Amino acid sequence: MKTVSVALNQKLYAKLVLMAEKSGRSVDECLELAVGEYVENYEDIYKTDLNSVSSLERSFFLSVGE
């Protein structure tokens, strides 16, 4: 397992803490779930679709996703 540091604005952090408390999870667990879902969505949306487009189109889609 890797340790990662992330800076969040106060409002987002407060929402994250509240969500963690309501779900019975730690803030770390909630962050891991959120990042995991983001990565899965990225793979589903961009990688699958990008396999069927040209390299020029691929670079455009990747720049839009950033």
VMD Tcl script that draws the C-alpha trace (Angstrom):
set ca {
  {0.00 0.00 0.00}
  {1.19 3.53 -0.84}
  {0.64 6.63 1.27}
  {-0.50 9.73 -0.58}
  {-0.97 13.24 0.73}
  {-3.75 15.42 -0.63}
  {-4.66 19.04 0.05}
  {-8.40 19.77 0.27}
  {-10.12 23.08 0.79}
  {-11.85 23.44 4.15}
  {-15.38 23.07 2.77}
  {-14.61 19.83 0.93}
  {-12.74 18.43 3.93}
  {-15.70 19.20 6.23}
  {-18.05 17.37 3.85}
  {-15.66 14.43 3.72}
  {-15.46 14.21 7.52}
  {-19.25 14.36 7.82}
  {-19.66 11.67 5.17}
  {-17.11 9.46 6.93}
  {-18.90 9.85 10.26}
  {-22.30 9.06 8.76}
  {-20.99 6.00 6.92}
  {-18.98 4.62 9.84}
  {-15.81 4.72 7.76}
  {-12.58 6.61 8.28}
  {-11.67 9.61 6.14}
  {-8.91 7.48 4.59}
  {-11.40 4.77 3.64}
  {-13.72 7.33 2.03}
  {-10.84 8.85 0.06}
  {-9.72 5.42 -1.12}
  {-13.25 4.60 -2.29}
  {-13.58 7.95 -4.07}
  {-10.25 7.63 -5.86}
  {-11.03 4.03 -6.79}
  {-14.35 5.04 -8.34}
  {-12.69 7.94 -10.20}
  {-10.07 5.60 -11.68}
  {-12.70 3.03 -12.68}
  {-14.81 5.73 -14.33}
  {-11.77 7.07 -16.17}
  {-10.91 3.61 -17.44}
  {-14.50 2.89 -18.46}
  {-15.11 6.20 -20.22}
  {-11.78 7.17 -21.71}
  {-9.73 4.04 -22.23}
  {-12.53 2.00 -23.79}
  {-13.60 4.83 -26.07}
  {-10.03 5.79 -26.91}
  {-9.24 2.32 -28.25}
  {-11.44 3.06 -31.25}
  {-10.12 6.50 -32.21}
  {-7.01 7.80 -33.94}
  {-3.99 9.13 -32.05}
  {-4.97 12.73 -32.90}
  {-8.46 12.21 -31.54}
  {-6.98 10.40 -28.52}
  {-4.77 13.36 -27.62}
  {-7.79 15.67 -27.87}
  {-9.92 13.50 -25.57}
  {-7.11 13.19 -23.03}
  {-6.61 16.96 -22.94}
  {-10.35 17.51 -22.42}
  {-10.37 15.03 -19.54}
  {-7.66 16.87 -17.63}
}
mol new
graphics top color blue
foreach p $ca { graphics top sphere $p radius 0.5 }
foreach p [lrange $ca 0 end-1] q [lrange $ca 1 end] { graphics top cylinder $p $q radius 0.2 }
display resetview
